[in-house]
């Protein structure tokens, strides 16, 4: 039940205000100390989070350098990108090839003779449409024998073998057109018809036999079904879909247009640019990590301002180990490059940042490409050794997690102390209220006694004294 307080009835004192000020005066120093400790702890927790994030980004750059696939990657390019699209895999062999796009793969298209309009009756019976070995046997009855109804029945058939029907209108009327949905010679459309005496017209007018004389087929061929043709170094290859994946091992070639008789070039080479890009990303990530460490451990002697981790032994140890790792020599036989300095990566001793001599790096990537894999990749490579240093700190339950867990435990203790302070202040407030309420009652009684005495004294008789 809430306590009802009538402040100052007997004394006129502001008991609530006085109690509040006394409680705050007693709470203030302890509360300020807890708040200051919590702010400092939260700031250090955030600092370790920033350090772990920068370390994780640095490790991501090392992951790329450790991958053997980086040094096995191949780059394919063509002299005319309007004709070809090319891509390569690590299994591709470096080389230069002549290449010709003789023809693109096309879809088979056949069309019927002209009908008066879309609603014209064609006939009834069974329409057998075959594409690449699959056949749709479609029954056409009198209720659905118009040009438009046959078109819709073909397109909506669940067993459609791979053909699209449409109607094209020109000056002489409406034509039913069948188009294969896939390109290539294997997707030639064949149409046969089975009719009976009840045929309402001439369904056989939709017949097409690709092996027969074109002049004898009721439907006319508008576009032949052909495979794409590619010539590489004089060897001819065909594809039903303009994509050639098996002509050159590890190289995929897609024809975009045809240019019969004209020779172009295809070049397959080592992807040196990806290696140089990954090395640049490693240098940038290290420099970013170094900037984070420097900011967190900095000290400004003029202002007395210190970084959040200034003097922290964990951060200092990590920084020293990283600097030392940059000077590693990677041992191994039959290799000319075994240090970062030899490939043009050096440390600026004033800033602690890494710098790249791009002329040296470019030259060595071209002349000593095989040494880069040995320098960076593998379990004993430079990237793996740097990663092992970083992993001790950044992994789950690693050193940085341990430090962060310790700070979180400190924050929990601060919160517990704050709860205890709040509990104690409730008791203090109750004690002050009880004391001041008792004092107010006492003062009230004293005031009543004083008033009574004053009244009594005022009622006493007055005596005259004679001299």
C-alpha positions as CSV (number, residue, x, y, z in Angstrom):
1,X,0.0,0.0,0.0
2,X,1.4,3.4,-0.9
3,X,2.4,5.6,2.0
4,X,0.3,8.8,2.5
5,X,2.4,11.7,3.8
6,X,1.0,15.0,4.9
7,X,4.1,17.1,4.7
8,X,4.6,19.8,7.3
9,X,1.2,19.8,8.9
10,X,2.7,20.3,12.3
11,X,5.8,22.3,11.5
12,X,5.2,23.8,8.0
13,X,8.4,22.0,6.7
14,X,8.6,20.6,3.1
15,X,9.3,17.1,4.3
16,X,9.0,15.5,0.8
17,X,11.4,18.1,-0.7
18,X,13.9,17.7,2.2
19,X,13.8,13.9,2.0
20,X,14.3,14.0,-1.8
21,X,17.4,16.2,-1.5
22,X,18.9,14.1,1.3
23,X,18.4,10.9,-0.7
24,X,19.9,12.4,-3.9
25,X,22.8,13.8,-1.9
26,X,23.5,10.3,-0.6
27,X,22.8,8.5,-4.0
28,X,24.7,11.0,-6.2
29,X,28.4,10.1,-5.6
30,X,27.8,6.3,-5.8
31,X,25.5,6.7,-8.9
32,X,28.0,8.9,-10.6
33,X,30.8,6.4,-9.9
34,X,28.7,3.6,-11.4
35,X,27.7,5.6,-14.4
36,X,31.3,6.6,-15.1
37,X,32.5,3.0,-14.8
38,X,29.7,1.8,-17.1
39,X,30.5,4.4,-19.8
40,X,34.2,3.4,-19.6
41,X,33.4,-0.3,-19.9
42,X,31.0,0.2,-22.8
43,X,33.5,2.3,-24.6
44,X,36.2,-0.4,-24.2
45,X,33.7,-3.1,-25.3
46,X,33.0,-1.1,-28.5
47,X,36.8,-0.6,-29.0
48,X,37.4,-4.3,-28.9
49,X,34.5,-4.8,-31.3
50,X,36.1,-2.4,-33.8
51,X,39.4,-4.1,-33.5
52,X,37.8,-7.6,-34.1
53,X,36.0,-6.2,-37.1
54,X,39.1,-4.8,-38.7
55,X,41.0,-8.0,-37.9
56,X,38.2,-10.0,-39.6
57,X,38.4,-7.9,-42.7
58,X,42.1,-8.4,-42.8
59,X,41.7,-12.2,-42.5
60,X,39.2,-12.1,-45.5
61,X,41.9,-10.6,-47.6
62,X,44.3,-13.4,-46.5
63,X,41.7,-16.0,-47.4
64,X,41.9,-15.0,-51.1
65,X,45.7,-15.2,-51.1
66,X,45.6,-18.7,-49.5
67,X,43.3,-20.1,-52.3
68,X,45.3,-22.2,-54.8
69,X,42.5,-21.4,-57.3
70,X,43.7,-17.7,-57.4
71,X,47.0,-18.8,-59.0
72,X,45.4,-21.3,-61.3
73,X,42.8,-19.0,-62.7
74,X,42.8,-18.3,-66.4
75,X,41.5,-15.3,-68.3
76,X,39.9,-15.6,-71.8
77,X,39.5,-12.7,-74.2
78,X,38.4,-12.4,-77.8
79,X,39.2,-9.7,-80.4
80,X,35.5,-9.0,-81.1
81,X,33.1,-9.0,-78.1
82,X,30.1,-8.4,-80.4
83,X,30.5,-11.9,-81.8
84,X,31.6,-13.9,-78.8
85,X,31.3,-14.2,-75.1
86,X,34.0,-16.3,-73.4
87,X,34.8,-17.5,-69.9
88,X,37.5,-19.8,-68.6
89,X,38.2,-22.2,-65.7
90,X,41.4,-23.3,-64.0
91,X,41.6,-26.3,-66.3
92,X,42.1,-24.2,-69.3
93,X,45.4,-24.2,-71.1
94,X,47.0,-20.9,-72.0
95,X,47.1,-20.3,-75.8
96,X,46.1,-18.2,-78.7
97,X,43.5,-19.5,-81.2
98,X,41.9,-18.4,-84.5
99,X,38.1,-18.4,-84.2
100,X,35.2,-18.0,-86.6
101,X,31.5,-17.7,-86.0
102,X,30.0,-19.2,-89.1
103,X,26.4,-19.4,-88.1
104,X,24.0,-19.1,-85.2
105,X,21.7,-21.8,-84.0
106,X,18.0,-21.1,-85.0
107,X,14.5,-22.2,-84.1
108,X,12.5,-24.2,-86.6
109,X,9.4,-22.2,-87.9
110,X,6.7,-23.5,-90.3
111,X,3.5,-21.8,-91.4
112,X,0.2,-22.8,-92.9
113,X,-1.4,-21.5,-96.0
114,X,-3.7,-18.4,-95.6
115,X,-7.1,-18.7,-94.1
116,X,-9.8,-16.0,-94.3
117,X,-9.5,-15.1,-90.6
118,X,-8.6,-16.5,-87.2
119,X,-12.1,-18.1,-86.8
120,X,-11.9,-20.0,-90.1
121,X,-12.5,-23.8,-89.7
122,X,-9.5,-26.0,-90.5
123,X,-10.8,-29.5,-90.0
124,X,-11.1,-32.3,-87.4
125,X,-9.1,-35.4,-86.6
126,X,-5.8,-36.0,-84.7
127,X,-2.9,-33.6,-85.0
128,X,0.5,-35.3,-84.2
129,X,3.2,-32.8,-83.5
130,X,6.7,-34.2,-82.9
131,X,9.8,-32.3,-81.6
132,X,13.1,-34.1,-80.7
133,X,11.4,-37.4,-80.3
134,X,8.4,-36.3,-78.2
135,X,5.0,-36.3,-79.8
136,X,1.8,-34.5,-78.9
137,X,-1.4,-36.3,-80.2
138,X,-4.0,-33.5,-80.1
139,X,-7.6,-34.4,-80.9
140,X,-9.4,-31.6,-82.9
141,X,-13.2,-31.8,-82.9
142,X,-15.9,-29.7,-84.5
143,X,-16.3,-27.6,-81.4
144,X,-12.6,-26.5,-81.6
145,X,-11.5,-26.7,-85.2
146,X,-10.8,-23.0,-85.9
147,X,-7.4,-21.5,-86.5
148,X,-7.5,-19.7,-83.1
149,X,-8.8,-22.7,-81.2
150,X,-6.1,-25.0,-82.6
151,X,-3.5,-22.5,-81.6
152,X,-4.8,-22.3,-78.0
153,X,-5.1,-26.0,-77.7
154,X,-1.5,-26.5,-78.7
155,X,-0.1,-23.9,-76.4
156,X,-2.2,-25.1,-73.4
157,X,-1.5,-28.8,-73.9
158,X,0.2,-30.3,-70.8
159,X,2.2,-32.7,-73.0
160,X,3.4,-30.0,-75.4
161,X,6.7,-31.3,-76.8
162,X,8.4,-27.9,-77.3
163,X,6.5,-25.9,-79.8
164,X,4.6,-22.6,-79.7
165,X,1.7,-21.8,-82.0
166,X,0.8,-18.3,-83.1
167,X,-1.2,-16.6,-85.8
168,X,0.3,-14.1,-88.2
169,X,-1.9,-12.0,-90.4
170,X,-0.7,-10.6,-93.8
171,X,-2.4,-9.3,-96.9
172,X,-3.7,-12.7,-98.0
173,X,-5.2,-13.8,-94.6
174,X,-4.3,-15.5,-91.3
175,X,-1.5,-18.1,-91.1
176,X,-1.0,-20.6,-88.3
177,X,2.7,-20.7,-87.4
178,X,4.5,-23.4,-85.4
179,X,7.8,-22.4,-83.7
180,X,10.2,-24.7,-81.8
181,X,10.9,-23.4,-78.3
182,X,14.5,-24.5,-78.5
183,X,17.1,-23.9,-81.2
184,X,19.1,-26.5,-83.1
185,X,18.6,-29.1,-85.8
186,X,17.4,-31.7,-83.2
187,X,14.4,-29.5,-82.5
188,X,12.9,-29.7,-86.0
189,X,9.1,-29.7,-85.9
190,X,7.2,-32.6,-87.7
191,X,3.4,-32.5,-88.1
192,X,1.3,-35.5,-89.3
193,X,-2.5,-35.7,-89.4
194,X,-4.9,-38.6,-88.9
195,X,-8.4,-37.8,-90.3
196,X,-11.6,-39.8,-90.8
197,X,-14.8,-39.4,-92.8
198,X,-16.2,-37.0,-90.3
199,X,-13.4,-34.4,-90.9
200,X,-15.1,-31.0,-91.1
201,X,-12.6,-29.6,-93.5
202,X,-9.0,-30.5,-94.4
203,X,-6.9,-30.9,-91.2
204,X,-4.2,-32.4,-93.4
205,X,-3.4,-28.9,-94.5
206,X,-1.3,-28.6,-91.3
207,X,1.0,-31.5,-92.3
208,X,4.8,-30.9,-92.5
209,X,7.5,-33.5,-93.2
210,X,11.0,-32.1,-93.0
211,X,12.3,-35.1,-95.0
212,X,10.0,-34.7,-97.9
213,X,10.3,-32.4,-100.9
214,X,9.4,-28.9,-99.5
215,X,7.1,-28.4,-102.4
216,X,4.9,-31.3,-101.3
217,X,4.3,-30.2,-97.7
218,X,1.1,-28.2,-97.1
219,X,2.9,-26.1,-94.4
220,X,5.9,-24.1,-95.6
221,X,9.2,-23.8,-93.8
222,X,9.9,-20.2,-92.8
223,X,13.1,-20.8,-90.8
224,X,15.3,-23.9,-90.9
225,X,16.4,-25.6,-87.7
226,X,20.2,-25.4,-87.7
227,X,23.0,-25.8,-85.2
228,X,25.5,-23.1,-84.5
229,X,28.8,-23.5,-86.3
230,X,32.1,-22.6,-84.8
231,X,35.6,-23.0,-86.4
232,X,38.7,-23.0,-84.1
233,X,42.1,-23.3,-85.7
234,X,40.4,-25.0,-88.7
235,X,38.4,-27.5,-86.7
236,X,34.6,-27.3,-87.0
237,X,32.2,-27.7,-84.0
238,X,28.4,-27.6,-83.8
239,X,26.0,-26.6,-80.9
240,X,22.3,-26.6,-80.7
241,X,22.2,-23.5,-78.4
242,X,25.1,-21.3,-79.5
243,X,27.2,-22.4,-76.4
244,X,30.4,-24.4,-76.9
245,X,31.7,-25.9,-73.6
246,X,33.8,-28.8,-74.8
247,X,35.7,-27.6,-77.8
248,X,38.5,-26.2,-75.6
249,X,39.0,-27.7,-72.2
250,X,38.1,-25.2,-69.4
251,X,36.8,-22.6,-71.9
252,X,33.2,-21.8,-72.6
253,X,32.4,-19.9,-75.9
254,X,29.0,-18.4,-76.7
255,X,28.1,-17.1,-80.1
256,X,26.3,-13.7,-80.1
257,X,26.3,-13.1,-83.9
258,X,27.6,-14.7,-87.1
259,X,30.4,-13.5,-89.3
260,X,31.0,-16.2,-91.9
261,X,34.5,-16.4,-93.4
262,X,36.1,-13.9,-91.1
263,X,38.8,-14.9,-88.7
264,X,39.1,-13.5,-85.1
265,X,41.3,-14.3,-82.2
266,X,40.8,-16.0,-78.8
267,X,43.5,-15.6,-76.2
268,X,43.6,-17.8,-73.0
269,X,46.2,-16.7,-70.4
270,X,47.0,-16.7,-66.7
271,X,44.8,-14.3,-64.7
272,X,47.6,-12.1,-63.4
273,X,45.4,-9.2,-62.7
274,X,43.4,-11.1,-60.1
275,X,46.6,-12.0,-58.2
276,X,47.7,-8.3,-58.2
277,X,44.2,-7.2,-57.1
278,X,44.2,-9.7,-54.2
279,X,47.7,-8.5,-53.1
280,X,46.4,-4.8,-53.2
281,X,43.4,-5.8,-51.2
282,X,45.7,-7.5,-48.6
283,X,47.8,-4.3,-48.3
284,X,44.7,-2.1,-48.0
285,X,43.2,-4.4,-45.3
286,X,46.4,-4.4,-43.3
287,X,46.7,-0.6,-43.5
288,X,43.1,-0.3,-42.4
289,X,43.8,-2.6,-39.4
290,X,46.9,-0.6,-38.6
291,X,44.9,2.6,-38.6
292,X,42.3,1.1,-36.2
293,X,45.1,-0.1,-33.8
294,X,46.8,3.3,-33.9
295,X,43.6,5.2,-33.2
296,X,42.6,2.9,-30.3
297,X,46.1,3.1,-28.7
298,X,47.0,6.7,-29.5
299,X,47.9,9.3,-26.8
300,X,48.0,13.1,-27.3
301,X,50.5,14.5,-24.9
302,X,49.3,18.1,-25.4
303,X,45.6,17.4,-24.6
304,X,46.2,14.4,-22.4
305,X,43.6,12.5,-24.5
306,X,44.2,8.7,-24.7
307,X,42.7,6.1,-27.0
308,X,40.3,3.7,-25.6
309,X,42.9,0.9,-25.6
310,X,45.9,3.0,-24.9
311,X,48.2,0.9,-22.7
312,X,46.2,-2.3,-23.3
313,X,48.6,-5.3,-23.3
314,X,46.4,-7.4,-25.7
315,X,46.3,-4.8,-28.4
316,X,50.0,-4.1,-28.0
317,X,50.9,-7.8,-28.3
318,X,48.7,-8.2,-31.4
319,X,50.3,-5.1,-33.0
320,X,53.8,-6.4,-32.4
321,X,53.1,-9.9,-33.7
322,X,51.6,-8.5,-36.9
323,X,54.7,-6.3,-37.5
324,X,57.0,-9.2,-36.9
325,X,55.0,-11.5,-39.2
326,X,55.5,-9.0,-42.1
327,X,59.3,-9.8,-42.1
328,X,58.8,-13.6,-42.3
329,X,60.9,-15.6,-44.8
330,X,58.9,-18.4,-46.4
331,X,61.3,-21.4,-46.7
332,X,61.2,-23.8,-49.6
333,X,63.3,-25.2,-52.5
334,X,63.2,-24.1,-56.2
335,X,61.8,-20.6,-55.5
336,X,63.3,-17.1,-56.0
337,X,60.7,-15.1,-54.0
338,X,60.4,-15.8,-50.3
339,X,59.7,-12.4,-48.6
340,X,57.2,-9.5,-49.1
341,X,60.1,-7.1,-49.7
342,X,61.2,-9.1,-52.7
343,X,57.9,-8.6,-54.5
344,X,57.8,-4.9,-53.9
345,X,55.9,-4.7,-50.6
346,X,57.7,-2.6,-47.9
347,X,56.8,-1.0,-44.5
348,X,56.8,2.8,-44.2
349,X,58.6,3.0,-40.8
350,X,57.1,6.5,-40.1
351,X,53.5,5.4,-40.5
352,X,53.7,1.6,-40.1
353,X,51.7,1.2,-43.3
354,X,52.5,-1.1,-46.2
355,X,53.4,0.3,-49.6
356,X,53.6,-1.4,-53.0
357,X,56.2,-0.8,-55.7
358,X,53.8,-1.6,-58.6
359,X,56.5,-1.7,-61.2
360,X,58.4,-4.4,-59.3
361,X,55.2,-6.3,-58.6
362,X,54.0,-6.2,-62.2
363,X,57.3,-7.4,-63.5
364,X,57.6,-10.3,-61.1
365,X,54.0,-11.4,-61.6
366,X,54.8,-11.8,-65.2
367,X,58.3,-13.4,-64.9
368,X,57.9,-15.4,-61.7
369,X,54.2,-16.1,-61.5
370,X,54.7,-19.6,-60.0
371,X,56.5,-18.2,-57.0
372,X,53.5,-16.2,-55.9
373,X,51.5,-19.3,-55.1
374,X,54.4,-20.8,-53.1
375,X,54.9,-17.4,-51.2
376,X,51.3,-16.9,-50.2
377,X,49.2,-20.1,-50.5
378,X,49.4,-23.4,-48.7
379,X,49.7,-24.3,-45.0
380,X,53.2,-22.8,-44.8
381,X,52.6,-19.8,-47.0
382,X,52.8,-16.2,-45.9
383,X,49.0,-15.7,-45.8
384,X,48.4,-18.8,-43.7
385,X,51.0,-17.8,-41.1
386,X,49.6,-14.3,-40.8
387,X,46.1,-15.7,-40.6
388,X,47.2,-18.0,-37.7
389,X,48.4,-15.0,-35.8
390,X,45.2,-13.1,-36.3
391,X,43.0,-16.2,-35.6
392,X,44.2,-16.5,-32.1
393,X,42.7,-13.1,-31.4
394,X,39.6,-13.1,-33.6
395,X,38.2,-16.6,-33.5
396,X,35.1,-17.5,-31.4
397,X,36.2,-17.7,-27.8
398,X,39.6,-16.3,-28.8
399,X,41.6,-13.6,-27.0
400,X,39.3,-10.7,-28.1
401,X,36.2,-12.6,-27.1
402,X,37.7,-13.4,-23.7
403,X,38.5,-9.7,-23.2
404,X,35.0,-8.7,-24.3
405,X,33.4,-11.3,-22.0
406,X,35.3,-9.9,-19.1
407,X,34.0,-6.4,-19.8
408,X,30.5,-7.7,-20.1
409,X,30.8,-9.4,-16.8
410,X,32.1,-6.0,-15.4
411,X,29.0,-4.3,-16.8
412,X,26.8,-7.0,-15.2
413,X,28.4,-6.3,-11.8
414,X,27.8,-2.6,-12.3
415,X,24.1,-3.2,-13.0
416,X,23.9,-5.4,-9.9
417,X,25.5,-2.7,-7.8
418,X,23.1,-0.2,-9.3
419,X,20.2,-2.4,-8.3
420,X,21.6,-2.7,-4.8
421,X,22.0,1.1,-4.6
422,X,18.3,1.5,-5.7
423,X,17.2,-1.0,-3.0
424,X,19.3,0.8,-0.3
425,X,18.0,4.2,-1.4
426,X,14.4,3.0,-0.9
427,X,15.3,2.1,2.7
428,X,17.1,5.4,3.2
429,X,14.1,7.3,1.9
430,X,11.8,5.4,4.1
431,X,14.0,6.1,7.1
432,X,14.2,9.8,6.4
433,X,10.5,10.1,5.9
434,X,9.8,8.3,9.2
435,X,12.3,10.6,11.0
436,X,10.9,13.8,9.5
437,X,7.3,12.7,10.0
438,X,8.1,12.1,13.7
439,X,9.8,15.4,13.9
440,X,6.8,17.1,12.3
441,X,4.5,15.5,14.8
442,X,6.7,16.5,17.7
443,X,6.8,20.1,16.5
444,X,3.1,20.0,16.1
445,X,2.6,19.0,19.7
446,X,5.1,21.6,20.9
447,X,3.2,24.2,19.0
448,X,0.0,23.2,20.6
449,X,1.6,23.3,24.1
450,X,3.0,26.7,23.3
451,X,-0.3,28.0,22.2
452,X,-2.1,26.6,25.3
453,X,0.4,28.1,27.7
454,X,0.2,31.4,25.9
455,X,-3.6,31.3,26.3
456,X,-3.4,30.4,29.9
457,X,-0.9,33.1,30.7
458,X,-3.1,35.6,29.0
459,X,-6.0,34.7,31.3
460,X,-4.1,35.4,34.5
461,X,-5.4,38.5,36.7
462,X,-3.3,41.6,36.7
463,X,-2.2,43.0,40.1
464,X,-1.4,46.7,40.8
465,X,1.7,47.3,43.0
466,X,1.9,50.3,45.3
467,X,5.1,52.0,45.9
